[in-house]
Amino acid sequence: MSDSAPVFRIALRGDAILTSPRFNKGTAFTIAERKAFGLTGRLPSRVNTLEEQCKRAYDQLKMRDTPIRKNSFLQSMRDQNWVLYYTLVSGHLRELVPIIYTPTEAEAISNYSHLFRRSEGMYLTFIDEATMEEDFLEQTRERKIDLIVCSDAEAILGIGDQGVGGIGISTAKSAIYTLIGGIDPSKSLSVTLDVGTDNETLLNDELYVGWPHRRIRGEAYDIFIDKFVQLVRKYFPNSLLHFEDFGVTNAQRLLQRYRHTHSVFNDDIQGTGAVTLACIMAAIGVTKSKLSEQRYIIFGAGSAGLGIATQLRDAIASTENMSMEEANKRFYLIDKYGLIKTSLEESHVREDLKPFMRPDEEWEGVPTDEGCVRLLEVVKKIKPTVLIGCSTRSGAFTEEVVKAMAEGCERPIILPLSNPSALVEVDPRNANEWTQGRALLATGSPFPPAKMPHGKDYIIAECNNALIYPGLGFGAMLSKSRRMTDTMIIAGARRLASLSPALIDPDDALLPDFGDAPEVNFEVAVAVAEQAIEEGTAGVDWDKSEVRDKARAKVWKPVYGEYAYDENGER
């Protein structure tokens, strides 16, 4: 894509253009533009460059003394000037993504009603279901929308049910799509589906701005969600619909319900699964083995754990020509009731976990805790090659567990993925020490390097969804795919794995550095779009050889355009 400034014909003047985050330049409006748009008396005389504006904004940001104040400042900037906001954050990616997203955004969401200043997106409320289409069209009519991020806020960032505050996760996720995936922010829509809340604090808060009612469930909930999805399908059939932070009882169910009729994506399930798949693909590149040759323990069987198991299982079946049933036998899922096995079925096993149940006869003679087979006993019996944690149980991978795994495996693959870092199943430095530097490690949160026995620093890879989901989404949008297929996700994961530093140096990180996320996601997007074209799900008539150039041309960059006033122009 050329770095020359795009030219826009705009119908806004005066305060209208200054309050448009899409077109506002602040003090960067040129003298000619100020005259053309009626801004000469509305701005101080000096014209600043974007670089000068960024320096001023960063100095102002540093004056905020807490992460939540920085978050509020950046949110205000995003509401005023997209180009300045995305340029600033892009220039300080490692520092500011934790401010605009996890972990700081969780605090902002939990205090949403008390911090509320202005609308952040679309609020669709259960009691307004009768006018949903009218409300939907009011905000979207004549807009070109490629991305819709929605949440019902039942399971927000590890802090649970946050009611209408879920709009915060939708807007944060949309911002990451733009920041790292290159999605034009004018073509994205952030939505909260306010179906009530079971959060007692919110229900008893007189300042709560959402619908103060117990969360709607069952058939009424399904009808409400379906009405929304059908509006998306009707008016934006080529868009990507991103489900975010739905509760465990709905996340997988809704994904399965709609994934064959529209391009839908659930980051908690598919994004977590995809980045973990890429990480393990890189690790087996080091160990010179196959996905199907691994024995997997997944500790924590919620949406993330199940998503990882499903993604790995599907990749084994797809890439190694194995039946789903046979691939399922490589997995051992453990939750609070211990190993998922048939004797737990009636009372403690969700329907979506049943394909991974182990037969009880496998565990005869194995010590149990009130009938439950615990992690250590599973490790001792099956001698896993891959141990994945998504349980939020701090310290669950004890020294005894890790050493027992290392006894049966030359290079154990250990991925304690729980967030935040205080809830990680094992400190990677301890896992490195207990395995004498033989473990291949990645975590869900950033950790400092661990020392190898020979003194070299071992870089702990961050298994961060943001290394892949913006690229998966961009690839689907670019190709106008009618579905986000398993093979498209696997293609994206394979491309990410191919960029692993560990494939060059086995003692290097399993995944690329987060600072390289924009370039990495571009490569993922190209792979996804190429796969969509190859398998016939794309809605474009390109050849695969055209994808890279088409993708470059589509990437949105935060640069100020040249403006000309036109009463019939953009608004």
N, C-alpha and C positions, 0 to 999 in steps of 0.2 A: 504493500500500500504506500502511496506517495505521502511524504510528510508535509506537502504543501497544504495550506489552510483551505478547508472546504468553504464554499460560498453558499450563504443562506439568504433567501428572500423572506422577510419577516413582516407580519402585519401588526406586531405589538409596538406601542410607543410609551414613553414616559415611565410612570411607575409600573405599568404592566410588564415591560421588559425587564425592569430591575427586580421584580419579584418572581420572574420565571427562572427556576434553577437551571433549566435547559439552555436558555439563551443569555442569561445575565453574565456580564464580564466584570462588573464592578468598575474599579479604576482602570481596567485594561481597555475600555471602550476608546477607540481612536477619536481624534478631534472631528473627523468627518462623520463618524457614526454618531457622535454626541449631537451634532447639528441635525442629522437626518432623523434621529429618533427622539428629539426633544429632551436631551439629557444634559445640555450644557449647564444649566442652572441647578441640576440635581446632583452633580458630582464635583469634588474638588478638582482643580485645574490640571494637575500633573497626570500624565498617562503612564501607568505602570506596565511592565512586562509581567507575564505569568510567573517567571522566576522570582521577580521582586515580590509579587503577591504571596508566593509560597513561603518565602523567607519570613515575611511579616506574620503569616498565619502560623508557621511553625514556632516562631517566638511567642506568639499569643498562646499556643497550645502548651508550651513548656511552663507557662505561668500557672496552669491548672495543676493542683498539687495531688490529686487522686485520680485513679483510673476512671471512676464514674464521672468526674467533672470533665475529663478529657473526652469521654464518650459523648457527653452532652454537647460539648463544644463542636465536635466533629459532626454530630447529627445536625446541629444548627447550620454548619457550613454546607452540608449536603443539601439542606432545604433551600439554600441561597444560590449556590453556584456549583454545578456538577463538575465542570472542568477543573476548577481549583481544588475541589475536594478529592477527586480521583488522582490528580497530579500529586498532591501532597501525600496521600496515603501510599501511592505507588513508589514514591521516593523514600519511604520509611516502612517498607512492607513488614519486616519482622517485628518492628516496634509497635506498629499501629493496628495490625490485624487482630491481636489479642484485645485491643481497646474497642474496635468496632464490632467484634464478634466474640467468640468465647475466649476468656471467661467473663469479661466485663459486661457484655450485653445481657448476661443472665441477671446481673444486679439491676440493670436498667429496666428489664422486663418485669422483674419482681416489684419494682416501684413505679410501674408504668402510669397508674392513675394519679400518682402524686407528682410525677414529672411531666404530665401531659401538657403540651403547648399547642400542637396543631396536628391535623390529620397526616398520617404517614402512608395511606394507601386506601384500600377498599375494605369496608366493614360490612359484612353480610351477617345479619342477625336472625336467629330462628323466628322471632316474633314478626319479622318483616318478610317472611317467606313468600307471601302472596305478591309482593312487589319486587321480588328478587330480579326478575329480568329487566324491569324498568330501571332499577338501581344500577344493575350491571351495565346497561347500555348508556346510562347517564355519564359514566366515567370512561367508557371505552369506544363510544361511537366515533367513527372516522379515524381511529387510532390503528396503527399497525403494531400488533403485539406478537412477539415471538416466544416470550417466557412469562408464565404465571406461577408464582410461588405462593402456596396457601398452607395454612396451619389451623387446626382446631385447638391448639395450645394445651393438649392434655399432658404432654410429656416434654416440657421445655428444658433443654440443656441440663438435664440432671436435677432440676429444681421442681419438676412436676407441673401440675395444673396451674396455669397462669391466666386463664380466661381471655379476655379481650387483649391483654398484653401480648398475646401471640403475634400481633402485627409486627412487633419488634423483631422477631426471628425471621419473619417473611421479608422484611425490608433489609435486614442484615444479610440474609442469604442472597437476595437480589444484588446487593452491593458487591458481594464476593464474586458473583457471576460476571459483573462488569469489570471489577478490579483485576481479576485473575483470568477470566474466560474471554474478555473482550466483547461482552454483550452490550449493545447500545441501551443505555438506561431508559431512553424514551420508549423502548419497545418491550419493557418489562412491567409487570403489574404485581404488586404485593397485596395479599388478601388474608384477612382473618375471618374464620368461620365461627362466629360467636354462638355456640350452642349451650351457653351457660358455663358454670364452673362448680366444682365440688370443693374448692379451696375456701375453708371457713373464714380465713383472714379477709379474703376479698369479699365474701358474702356479707361480712359484718362491717365493712369499711364504707362509711357514708360518702367517701370521695371516689369510690370505684366507678369507672366510667362505662363499664360493660353492662350486659344484661344480668342483673342480680338474681339468678335463678339456678337451681340445681341443674347439672349437666343433663341434657337430653340424650337418651340412649334408645336402642332398639329400632323398630321400624320407622319411627318418626325421624330419628337421626339419619337413617339410610336414605329416606326420601329427600331430606334437606340436602344432603351431600350429593345425591344423584342429580337433583335439579341444578346445582351449581356446575357439576361436571358436564351435563348436557348443554348448558349455556356456553361453556368453553368449547365444546365440540362443534356447536352450531355456528358460533361467530368467529372462532379462531382454530379451524380444523388442523392447521399445520403448526400450532404452537406446542411447546413443551409444558406440561403441567407437572410441577414439582410439589410433591407432598412432603411436608416437614413437621416433625415432632408430633405426630399422631400417637395415641396410646397403643399399648401392646395388643389390645383386643381388636383394634381397628386397622393398624398400619399394614400388616401383611394382607389382611382380608380385602381392604380397598385396593391395594396394589394389584392383587390377583383379579379383582372384579373388573378393573378398567384397562389393564395393560395390553389387552388384545384388541381394544377398540380405539385407543388414542395413545399418543406418545406421552406416557406418564412415567414418573421417576420418583422413588423414595430414597432420599440420601441416607437416612438412618439404616435402611436395609441394604439397598444396592450400592450406595456410595461407600459405606463401611466395608461391605463385602468386596467391592472392586479394588479398593486400595490395599486391603489385606491380601487379596489374590495376587496383586502385582508384587507385593512384598515377598510372598512365598514363592512366586515364580522366580524372583531374583535370587532368593535363598537356595532354591533347588538348582539354579544355574551355577551357584558356588559348589554345591555338593554333588553335582553331576548326576542327579536323579530325576524321577518323574513325579508329577502330582499324585498319580495313582499308587505310588510306592510309599507314600507317607501314611503314618498313623496319627490322626488328629484328635486332640482333646480340646474341646471348647468349653471353657469354664465361665458360665453365665449364659443362660438360654433365653434372654429377652429378644427384642427386635434386632439388636445388633448381632448378638450371638447366632441367632437363627439366620440372619441375612448373610453372615460370613459362611456358615455351614452350607447354605443353599448355593451361594455363589461359587464356592470351591467345588461342591458336588457337581454343579452344572458344568463347570470348566473341565472337570475330569471326564464327565460323560461326553462332552462335546469334542474335546481335543484328543481323547484317547479311545474313542469308539467303545465306550463301556455303558451298560445299562444304568439307569438311575438307581435301581435296586442294588446293584453290585457296588456302585460308587458310594451309596449310603453306608455301606459296611465299613468304610474307612474312618467313620466319625463316632466319637464318644462325647455326648453332650452332658454337662453337669450343671444343675441349678441348686437351689437351696435345699431340695429334697435328695440331693445326691445324684448319682448317675441316672439318666433317663432310661428306664427299663420297663418291661411290660407289666410288672406287678404294680407300678405306679399309675397305670393308665387311667383307671376310673376316676381317681380323685385329684391327681396332681399333674397330668400331662395335657397341655393344650393340643387342639386338633392339629395345628401346624407343626408340632414337634413329633408327631407319631411316626413319620417316615424314618426318624433317626433312633427310635427305641431299640435298645439292646435286649435280646432274649435273656430271661432270668437264668437259664441253665448255664450260660457262660460264666456265671459268678458263684456257682456252688463252691463252697469251701473258702470263699474270700471273706475276710473279716468285714463286718458291717457295723454301722452305728444306728441302732434301732431300725434295722432293716435297710438302711441307706448305705450305698457304696460310696465312700468319700474319695476325694481327689487323690490322696496318696496311694490308696489301694488300687485305683485305676492305673496310675502311673506305674506302679510296681508290676502289675499284671500285663499290661499291653506294651510297655516300653515305647512310649510315643516318640515320634520324631518332630512333631509340631505341638506346641502348647500355647493356646491363645486365651487371653483373659479379657473378658468384657463384663465383669461381675460387680465392679465398684467395691470389691472387698479388699481393702488395703492389707498387704502382706500375706495374701492367701497362698502365693507360691513361696513356701517356706524353703529354708536351706535343705531340709530333708527331701522335699518334693523335687527341687532342682537337681540335687545330687543324684537322686534315684533316676531321674530322666537322663542325666549325663552318663550314667553307668551303661545305659543301653543304646547310646547314640553317640557317634563320633562328633558331629556338629549339630547339637540340638538347636531347633528354631524356636525361640521363646519370644512371644509377642504380648506383653502386658499392656493392653490398649485402653484400660479404663481412664476416664477423665474425671476431675482434674488430677494433677500429679499426686495429690495427697491420698487419692483412692487407688493408686496403681497397685497391681497384684504383687509386684516385686520391683525394688529399685534395680534398674539395669546394671548398675555398678556391682551390686551384690551378686546378681546372676552371672555376670562376667567373672567375678572372683571365684564363685563356687564351681564354675565349670573350667577353671584355669584358662580362661580366654577363648574357649572353644565355641561358646554359644553365638549364634547369629541372632541379633536383637533388634527390635523396633518397639517403640512405645506410642501411646496416643497423645502424649504431651511432650513438650521439649525437655530434654535432660542433657546435662553436660557430658562430655566424653568420659569413657571408662578406660583405665590403664590396662594394657595387655601385659602378659608376663615379661615380654621382651622390652617393655617400656613405651611402646608406641601407643598413642591415643586411639581408642576405638570410637568412632563417631556413631552415636546412637541415632538411628534413623527415626524420624517422626512420621508415624503412619497416619498422616493427616488427610482427611477426605478432600480437602481443598487442593490436593495434588492431582485429583482426578475428576471430581464431579463437575466442575465448570467446563472441562474439556468434553466430558461425556454429553453434557447438555448442549454445548456449542455445536458438537458434531451432529447431534440429532436435529437441531434447529437449522444448521447449514444445509443439511441434506433434505430438509422437510420430510423427515421420516414419519411414516404413519404409526410406527411403534418404536419403543426403545427395547430392542430384542436382547436376549441373553448373549447372542454372538456379537452384537455391537459392543456390549459392556466388556466381554472377554477380549475383544480386539483392542479396546482402550487400555485395559489392564496389561495386556501383553506389550503394548507400546511403552507404557510407563515402566514396566519391568526392564525393558531393553535399555533404558536410560540409567539403570542402577550403577553407581560407582563400584559396587562390590563385584561386578562382572569384569572389571579391570584389575582391581585389587581385592582379593577375598576378605581382607581385614578392613575394608572400607565400609561406608554406610550402605544399607540395603536399598535405600530410596534416595532420589535427588534432594538437594537442599531446598527448604521451603522458599528461600529467596529466589529460586529459579522457577517458581510455580507458574508464572505466566507463559514462559517458553515451553515448559513441560506440558501444560494443558493445551497449548496450541498443537503439539504433536499428538496428544490424545485425541483431540477433535478431528484431526486429519484422518487418523486411523479409524475412528468411529464412522465418519462420513464415507470413507472408502468401503468399509464393510457394508453399510446400508445400501450403497450402490451395487455392490457385488451380489448381495442377497435379494435385491429387488424390493426393499421396503422404502427406498428413497422416493421423494416426490419431485426430483429434478431429473433432467435428461442428460446429465454430464457423463463424461467418461472418468474413470478413476484418476487418470493422469491430470485431470483439470482441478482436482480437489484442493491441492495446496495453494494454488494461485487464487482460487475462489475464496478460500478461507482467509488469506492475507487481505483480500479486498474487503471482507466482511468485518474484520476486527475493528471495533470502535476504540479510538484513541482520544484521550483528553487533551484536545488542542482547541484554541479559539478559532472560530471561523471568521470569514469576512462577511459583514452584514450589509444588505441593501433593503431599504424600506419598500414594501409592496403591500398595499391594502388587501390583496388576494393571496398573500403569502402564508407561511406557517405561523401557527399560534401555540 
